[in-house]
Amino acid sequence: MVTVTIPLDAQRFAAGLSWPDYLAQMGDYRARTEENYRQCALTDDERQSFAGLTQPRYGLMIAENWCGDVHRNSPMLARIADAMPNLELRVLFRDANLDLTDCFLNNGYRSIPIMVFFDQDWNEIGRWSERPSRATTKSAALRAQTVDSAPPDQREAAIADFRKKMNEAYGGPDGLWRDTVKEIRQVLETRLGLLKPAT
């Protein structure tokens, strides 16, 4: 088995943006991401589970401002990071850090957002990327109903409708944000054995 050396250390990590600084530089994409941040939240059980972790120490998010999956999922990733008492979160841009991004390919793709958890010695604890698995199925179904079936002159409206419906799918007690949390809990529980399995 080939061991990949992840090109990350304290200096490179510190050059990343904090979550508030990342939001501040988003320009036209900021309002959409901030709205998702306002709407997403951890349940009391989820918050308590993450609050009980003494590891990981560092959380690296790899993102780009223009990505829809970043708008929808990075807010919940930030909420999870904030719930861990010893975790420091930084955001790096994918396209300016391809050597780092390419350590975390998703089936050969540079999918974003990527969330990687490290211990105090920069050993990877676990990772999560792009979107919850159920969101991939949901996205394909909604795209077929909207964008793919729209006449060329209605494509722009269809894209807006698709984005609206995808955003709506994330909210609520059975929304896709719950899947994001469950998947990250599973990653950390498997690697650390410190979390109760998600119910």
N, C-alpha and C positions, 0 to 999 in steps of 0.2 A: 504494500500500500504506500502510495506517495504522500509524504507529508508536505503540506503547503505552508510556507512561512508567510504569515500575514504582515505586510509592511506597515505596522502601526506601533507607535510608541507614545510616550507621554507628550512629547513635543508636537507631534502631528495631531494627536487628539486635541490638545489645547488650542490648536489653530482653528478647530471647528467652531461652529456657532452654537450658542445656547439656544434653547427653544424660543424664548422671546426675541432674540436677535434674528433667528431664522425667519420668524413671522414678520418682523419689521422690514426685512429687505425684499419681501415677496411681490411688492408692486401690485399690479392688477389682480394677482391671484390671492392676495392676502385676505380679502373679505370672505371668500369662499371657504378658505381653510379655517379662519377664525370662527366662522359660523358653525362649522363642524366641531370645532373645539368646544364651543359653548354647549352644543347639543349632546356630545358624547360624555359619558361619565361611567365610572366604575360603580358596581353595586357595593354595598357594605361588605359582603362576603369576599368579593374580589379584592377590594382594597385591603382588607385584613390579611388575606393570603399573601399579597405582595409585600405588605408592611412587615411581615414576619421574616423576610429574607435578610440575611446579613451579607450574602453575595447575590448578584454580581456587584462589582465595584464600578464598572464603566459600561455605558450604553452608547453604541455608535449607530446613528441613523444616517443612511445614505439616501439622498433625495435630489429632486430637481423641481423647481417652482411650477413648471408647466404640466406636470403629470397628474391626471385625474385620480389615480390610486394614491398618490401622495396627499392630495387634498382630502380624500376620504379617510385614509388610514393613519397618516402621521399624527393627527390629533389624539387618537386613542393610544398610539405608541407613546406619546408624550405623557398622557395621563398615567399609563402603566409605569413609566420611568419615574414619574413624580411620586408614586406610591411607595417606591422602594427607598428606604431611609438612607442607605449608603451609596446609592447610584448617582453618578454624574453623567449627564447626557450631553452629547455634542452631535451636531449635524454637519456632514460634509457633502459637497456636491458630486454627483456621480461622474459627470463628464470631465471634471478637473482632477479626478482621482481614479482613473481607470485601472491602474495597477492594484489598487485596493478593492475596487468594485469587482474586478475579475476573480477575486478570491471567493466571491459569494454568488456565482452565477446560478440562475434558476433554470434548470434544464437547458443550459447553454445560452440563456438570455440575460441581459443586464437589467433585470426587472427591478423596479423601485416602488415603494420605499423598501429598504433593507434595514432590519434592526438586528444588531449583533451585540451579544452580552459577553463581557470579559471579566475575569477575576483581577485582583490587584497586580498580578504579574503579566498581564496581557495575554493570558491563555483564554482561548475562546470557550465559553460555556455553552452557548447555543445561538441559533439565528432563526429569523423569520423573514419572509419576503413577500412583497407585492400586495397580496390581498388574501383573505381567508379562502379556503378551497371552495366553499359554498358560493362565494361571490363570483368565482370564475364561471360556474354553471349559470348563475343568475344573469351575469353580464351577457353571456352568449345568447340566452333566451330573449332578453330585453333588446339587444342589438338586432336580432332577427325580426322582432316585432316593430322596430322603429327605423333605425338607420338603413338596414339592409333592404327593407321593403319600400322605402320612400323614393318617389320619383326625383330625378336630379334637381328640379326646381324647388323641392321641399326638403332637401337634404339638411340644410342649416337648422331648420325648425325641428327636424327629426333628431338631430344630434342633441339639441337643447332638451328635447323630450326624454331622450335616453339618459342624459346626465341627471335630469330631475328625478326620474324613476329609480336610478341607481342610488342616488343620495337618500331617497325615501326608504330604500331597502335596508339601509344601515341602522335606522332608528328603531325604537320599540323594544319590548322585552325579548322578542325572538329575532331581532335585527342582526345584521351582519357584524356589527361591532361586538356583539356577544361572542361570535365565532372568533374574531381576532383575539379577544381576551382568552378564550378557551385554548386556542392553539398555542399562544405564548405560555400560558400556564403549563400546558403539557410539555413543551420544550424544556422549561425550567425544572419541572417536577422530575422529568426523566433524567436530566443531567445532575441535578442537585439532591433530589429526593427530599426536598424540604416543603413542598406544597402538597396539600391534599389533592387528589385527582378532581378535576372540574366535574360538576354535576350537571 
